Amino acid sequence: MKIGILGAGTMGSGIAQVAAQNGHETILVDMNQEMLNKAEDSLDKVLSRLVEKDKISADDKINIQGRITYTKDLEDFRQCGLVIEAIVEKLEVKHQVFSKMESIVSKDCILASNTSSLSIASIGSALKNSERIVGIHFFNPAPLMPLVEIIPGVQTSNNVLLSAKKIIDSWGKTTVVCKDTPGFIVNRVARPFYGEALRIYEEGIADFATIDWAMTELGGFRMGPFTLMDYIGNDVNYAVTESVFSAFYFDPRFKPSFTQRRYSEAGFYGRKSGRGFYNYAEGTVLPEPNRDPILGQKILDRILAMLINEAFDAVFMQVASPEDVDKAMTKGVNYPKGLLEWAEEIGLEKVLKQLEDLFAEYGEDRYRPNALLKRSV
Ligand SMILES: NC(=O)c1ccc[n+]([C@@H]2O[C@H](COP(=O)([O-])OP(=O)(O)OC[C@H]3O[C@@H](n4cnc5c(N)ncnc54)[C@H](O)[C@@H]3O)[C@@H](O)[C@H]2O)c1
């Protein structure tokens, strides 16, 4: 099957690589020739590195490159069975291109969006045959991250959902099916990892380095929240939080943080700007954490309880199955364990007690324990 990718930026170029590595003739379209050239150059570098590391042969490299057509012409999507859109996150622009693409592709072609924050229902509304819309949400970097969220909109036919899932499964990806709700699984369930860490800092309980130390050393997370926010970019991470918060009709569980906003406003985006929560200028020594085990455990317990509460909520609200919620967090954001499995290990009663204590102490709706967690106890 011929695969079309619209948008040759960070995500589109990575998805094109995955499609081509899996033997598909791939059409990569972007309106900007420079982006196409950049995508072609960076793929050449990535594949050369894979050849050096003996992951693929020199012939594989030539074949993969030969399968991708870089073009500005949408008409080249004509024979595609699946087109995945990965352009700017603006609904009006997506509407225009989806409507245009529908006039070009065959009637059976599946039209997918890689959107992180728009609803699949709203994107699909631009189509005459809106049953063919589906969300196919890859994680960055697409060639490396195993998880792909598959999201049917209310209009999506079951056949389209199953076919989309089958294609992405055949690429060796781990797929999870989830409801068309803000943040899907990962960007919803992961919010407290950032939000509660920022809150703990704002209350003066601990500094960035100590919170990061607690989460990595005691929690086993690959990166602490502040290191990760600096890596993602404070502007990007803040925008995701704000979008989830407003899409949830301002539920206080997702309230963004002034601290992160100020860092973003100041241009302290993180690694990409040389300074974020930490200073990345050459010669700067990173601050030392306070390795107090009692304080560390308190920090870990609090953030983890909030994450577990969110995982329960995703299951409670039928966003996805418990298995898929756990799979999403381990395969999409490298959590050391699925949150529901982790909750069982800690003991549900203990987790509930932590949330009840926070709720009693602060009196904030943000800390209300999920009904499913309560029922499970
Ligand atoms: N960056 C991430 O970490 C990430 C992760 C998952 C999903 N997403 C989603 O993927 C999509 C793309 O994100 P990105 O980070 O790759 O963006 P990007 O800015 O890196 O790339 C977007 C590309 O789309 C092109 N483009 C814009 N309008 C176009 C049009 N009308 N026709 C053709 N090409 C057009 C631009 O020239 C650019 O090359 C967004 O919907 C985003 O929400 C991003």
The ligand as a MOL file (V3000), in Angstrom:
LIG
                    3D

  0  0  0     0  0            999 V3000
M  V30 BEGIN CTAB
M  V30 COUNTS 44 48 0 0 0
M  V30 BEGIN ATOM
M  V30 1 N 6.4490 17.5900 17.7940 0
M  V30 2 C 5.9230 16.6630 18.5640 0
M  V30 3 O 6.5160 16.2450 19.5680 0
M  V30 4 C 4.5820 16.0770 18.2090 0
M  V30 5 C 4.2340 14.8170 18.7620 0
M  V30 6 C 3.0310 14.2190 18.3800 0
M  V30 7 C 2.1820 14.8970 17.5260 0
M  V30 8 N 2.5230 16.1300 17.0160 0 CHG=1
M  V30 9 C 1.5840 16.7520 16.0490 0
M  V30 10 O 2.1030 16.5430 14.7510 0
M  V30 11 C 1.7750 17.6600 13.9060 0
M  V30 12 C 3.0520 18.2290 13.3140 0
M  V30 13 O 3.9280 18.6110 14.3430 0
M  V30 14 P 5.4840 18.8470 14.0870 0
M  V30 15 O 6.1070 19.0630 15.4210 0
M  V30 16 O 6.0250 17.7900 13.1880 0 CHG=-1
M  V30 17 O 5.4590 20.2340 13.2850 0
M  V30 18 P 6.6260 20.9500 12.4470 0
M  V30 19 O 6.4310 22.3950 12.6260 0
M  V30 20 O 7.9550 20.3410 12.7550 0
M  V30 21 O 6.2770 20.5480 10.9280 0
M  V30 22 C 5.1070 20.9520 10.2710 0
M  V30 23 C 5.3620 20.9200 8.7760 0
M  V30 24 O 4.1160 21.1220 8.1000 0
M  V30 25 C 4.3610 21.9350 6.9730 0
M  V30 26 N 3.0920 22.5670 6.6060 0
M  V30 27 C 2.4100 23.4890 7.2960 0
M  V30 28 N 1.2660 23.7920 6.6570 0
M  V30 29 C 1.2130 23.0200 5.5450 0
M  V30 30 C 0.2900 22.8570 4.4800 0
M  V30 31 N -0.8360 23.5590 4.4550 0
M  V30 32 N 0.5670 21.9710 3.5160 0
M  V30 33 C 1.7230 21.2600 3.5400 0
M  V30 34 N 2.6330 21.3680 4.5160 0
M  V30 35 C 2.3970 22.2310 5.4970 0
M  V30 36 C 5.4480 22.9040 7.4030 0
M  V30 37 O 6.1440 23.4180 6.2830 0
M  V30 38 C 6.3240 22.0010 8.2720 0
M  V30 39 O 7.3290 21.3860 7.5140 0
M  V30 40 C 0.9660 18.6180 14.7690 0
M  V30 41 O -0.4000 18.3460 14.5720 0
M  V30 42 C 1.3830 18.2370 16.1890 0
M  V30 43 O 0.3630 18.5180 17.1230 0
M  V30 44 C 3.7130 16.7120 17.3300 0
M  V30 END ATOM
M  V30 BEGIN BOND
M  V30 1 1 1 2
M  V30 2 2 2 3
M  V30 3 1 2 4
M  V30 4 1 4 5
M  V30 5 2 4 44
M  V30 6 2 5 6
M  V30 7 1 6 7
M  V30 8 2 7 8
M  V30 9 1 8 9
M  V30 10 1 8 44
M  V30 11 1 9 10
M  V30 12 1 9 42
M  V30 13 1 10 11
M  V30 14 1 11 12
M  V30 15 1 11 40
M  V30 16 1 12 13
M  V30 17 1 13 14
M  V30 18 2 14 15
M  V30 19 1 14 16
M  V30 20 1 14 17
M  V30 21 1 17 18
M  V30 22 2 18 19
M  V30 23 1 18 20
M  V30 24 1 18 21
M  V30 25 1 21 22
M  V30 26 1 22 23
M  V30 27 1 23 24
M  V30 28 1 23 38
M  V30 29 1 24 25
M  V30 30 1 25 26
M  V30 31 1 25 36
M  V30 32 1 26 27
M  V30 33 1 26 35
M  V30 34 2 27 28
M  V30 35 1 28 29
M  V30 36 1 29 30
M  V30 37 2 29 35
M  V30 38 1 30 31
M  V30 39 2 30 32
M  V30 40 1 32 33
M  V30 41 2 33 34
M  V30 42 1 34 35
M  V30 43 1 36 37
M  V30 44 1 36 38
M  V30 45 1 38 39
M  V30 46 1 40 41
M  V30 47 1 40 42
M  V30 48 1 42 43
M  V30 END BOND
M  V30 END CTAB
M  END
